[in-house]
Amino acid sequence: MSTPSALLAVENLSVDFGGLHALSRVFLELRHQEVVGVIGPNGAGKTTLFNALCGLVAPSSGELTLDGKGHEWPKPDQLVDFGIARTLQGVALFPDLTVVENVMIGAHKFAQSGFISAAFGLSKDESKLRERAMLALERVYATGIAHRRADTLSYPDTKRVSIARALVTEPRILMLDEPAGGLGAEDIAWMNGLIHNLKLQCSVLLVEHHMDVVMSVCDRLYVLNFGEVIASGVAEKVRRDPAVIAAYLGAGVP
Amino acid sequence: MYQFINTVLNGITSGAIFSLMAIALVLVWRSTRVINFAQSGMALLSTYIGFECIQRLHSFWIALPLSMIAGAFFAALVDTFFMRVLFRRTADGPISGVAPIIATLGLLGLIRSSLGMIVGNSDASIRPPVSNVGFTVSGHTLAFSPLKLMTLSMVIALMLGLTLVFQRTNLGLALRASAYAPEIARLAGVRVDAIRTIGWALAGAAGAAAGMLQTPNGNGALAPDSLEFNLLLVFGFIAAVIGGLESLVGAVVGGLVLGLFLAFIQYYVSGSLVFIAAFCILIIVLLLKPKGLLGSKAGRRA
């Protein structure tokens, strides 16, 4: 049922934790240059879905298709090779490293040299990686903080840096886990703008609680409740779906 | 006064060797959360290989790097074919945290008894490659000899090399990242398993260097049941814990503190108290600074 243009498609994904069905028969599709949001109440399985896609959680069943071809579920360190990058809920930077070093970790896959030359510092990789990292920081307007230690940053800044770390891998698919979580109004507006821009370069899959953000950036939505997709489609349409309003949006949203 | 200088210099030299062993233990602990009790056995094996190289090539200077390479290679094998399998098998079991640590004790016994079967009681010893007669300063002969100077310079050179790897290379960055947060490093595309094996290999090389440098500084003799290597493990472990177990800088500081402390006990109190003193300082440091001397945020750099 996945359309040929789909970059990534998931079908029949189920994840069980012991007897608990965290996800059952979830489906999802992401097309080129599209922003897709996954929403749902707390505990609906949004993060589990992300974790399964990243290989952090083993699915009990399900098919993954990338570029129209069936695929094994990836291991975390293979994601980058598939052109998938992810940010994590919360901070997840390496506190002891500088901002630019944190981003360089993401650029790891571009390192060409072997162990021996790396060990003796003979390669030019180091400066190339640094350049790439700086470019990624530029894309989130964070070059000014490149040389600060990550544990000295403000919370919104850590969000920028974690997105830069994902961008430096030059992903085709960027997975954002609550990009606006914990941000104030001004930073949320900034994040909206950033996601709009990102869409020009890659497809974005995001989990988010802020309905403002979801409605302003997402082309399509999937709504999860108790581990099942209860609605999906164009954002405006999903918002009016009675099942969604009952399960999640409640009376607060018209 | 000369006595004091002697004590300081000796303390620093033996402390430097403890530091090497501590670095080996910290590298493995940081990358896999295992206290590698087999480290002394691996160092012993590498030192035997170094001894064989000296027999054939007649040069300590060629044997030292060869023994370090052998140590690195053996450690990488142990991690790839033993520890990694063990981690996978015990991952969800009730003893998942301790099983690999207990396994390293088993490995230690295995290495020692296999060595015993291979080399038997044959005499093996490593003679000092340079003179062990102390330098003379205005008529006084110091306990500090060319051998001690060489030992100290070798340790410093190795540490500088390691620091460069960790601070200046992409590999070092991956090693640090994998140690702090393996899951995030993995998501960033770092092959954490391979990086861990490299951590083990570096530890194997550091342990080999510790063995090769310690042996001629002691009585030179090598034996499968060598007490010298047991002490090296114990003192290296204490040094690592004093330094906070997380940081390479901490391991060096821990080694030097321990070396100096024991040298002073030996000269000014009693040689027979050295072993007890080592444990006393461990307990005191743990009581006063449970995270080690450098267990604070700053201590986790490098």
Interface residues (C-beta under 8 A of the other chain):
Chain A: C54 L56 K75 P76 D77 L79 V80 D81 A85 R86 L88 A92 F94 P95 D96 L97 E101 M104 I105 G106 H108 K109 A111 S113 F115 A118 A119 G121 S123 D125 E126 L129 D151 R165 T169
Chain B: L164 V165 R168 T169 N170 L171 L173 A174 R176 A177 Y180 A181 E183 I184 A185 R186 L187 A188 G189 V190 R191 V192 I198 K297 R300 R301
